[in-house]
Each structure stands twice: as structure tokens, then as C-alpha cells.
Amino acid sequence: MFVLNNTPSIGNNFLAELRDAQIQQDSMRFRKNLERLGEIFAYEISKTLAYIDTEFETPLGTALVSVVEEHPVLATILRAGLPLHQGLLNYFDKADSAFIAAYRQTTKDDGFVIQKEYVTSPDLNGKIVIVADTMLATGRSIVLSCKELLDQYRIKQLHIVSVIASTEGVAYVKANLPKARLWLGAVDEEMTTKAYIVPGLGDAGDLAFGIKE
């Protein structure tokens, strides 16, 4: 499991601005910081991929460069994951994309269940797949979404990217997706009774795209 804020870096500045209640009111900057973190995660994940030495002709000769042998497929859970997905796509610019529509539906006892509406995806058989969702709270949304993909395809490697996770969510993902590799910005200890991460940053979807009805 990779946790970005375990090591001092400029990524912590972006994470701090995402958490800051004043700065996060600028939705464009909020989306941009998610995108920046997506780029950082893409760079870190790229270190785990296979490379192949390839010759390229320059104006003055031939250069031997190690380039990515196989590009991953990028998947995201709508809607909060879109800016994070864009950051990953900025670096893995030859990647295909998959999209998953899933959301929390409140129950009569003030709990919630995860509803999945649809999945649209290229062929994932034998592919490296990176699934991005901004927040990993209970972990139920990401596990449901990933299991949907794993039931349909023989995925070679599964990576999960989230900006902020809860300790409970991390444990749930590890228990249900033991082969998945986690890439996280930060891990917070607490959650509210409505499964919002504390201190977290609030509702990432609303902050990025406006308050939903």
C-alpha cells in the first residue's frame, strides 16, 4: 500500500488545499488539485510497470529509451472520480477508459446501500486496470465496482487510487480484494455515522461539480 503523505512532497500541498475549507470553495481549483494528485499517482504507479528498450531516431542519431510495454486501462466511479481520472489520463495518455455509475441510496433507518447503475468498459481480459475514486470511506462502492469488473474479465493487475481513505475502508478493501494494490493520498482514522471520513474533506462530488439534489 502506497500512502502519499507518508513522505514529504509537493503532493502534500495539493492534498492540504483539498482539505482547506476556504480554498476548496473554488471548485475549479478543487478539481485541478484532484487532477494534479492523479498525475502524481500515475507517476508512482508507472514505476511498477514493465518496460521495453526501444530505439528512437533523433535529428542527430539513435537513442535507446525504456518505454512502457503495456498501457493500463483507467476506470473511475462517477462523478467524484472524474478529475482524478483525468490526472491519470494526462500521464497514461494512450490508455483506454472504463466508467462505473454507483451511488449511495439512503434507507429508511438512515443507513445506506450502494446502488450500481451501469458499467461501460473496453475489454479488460489480461489487462492492468487502475480504478480511481476520490474517497474510500466504507470501501463498499469500490469493492462492488471492482468485483463487477473481476466477474466479467480476467484482469491481470488491479490498482485502486483514492485521495483520502478511512482505516475501516482500507481494511474492507484488503479483506475483499486481497490482490489489489492501494494508492492513497492519506488515511484518516474516523468516520461519521453517515460514513463521511473525518477529518476528510467533505463531499468531493459536490465540491467538484456542485451540490446534487
Salt bridges, closest charged atoms under 4 A:
GLU17 OE1 - ARG29 NE 2.57
GLU35 OE2 - LYS32 NZ 3.95
GLU44 OE1 - LYS47 NZ 3.20
GLU70 OE1 - LYS156 NZ 2.59
GLU148 OE1 - LYS116 NZ 3.61
ASP188 OD2 - ARG19 NH1 2.97
ASP203 OD2 - LYS212 NZ 3.09
ASP206 OD1 - ARG79 NH2 2.58
ASP206 OD1 - LYS212 NZ 3.26
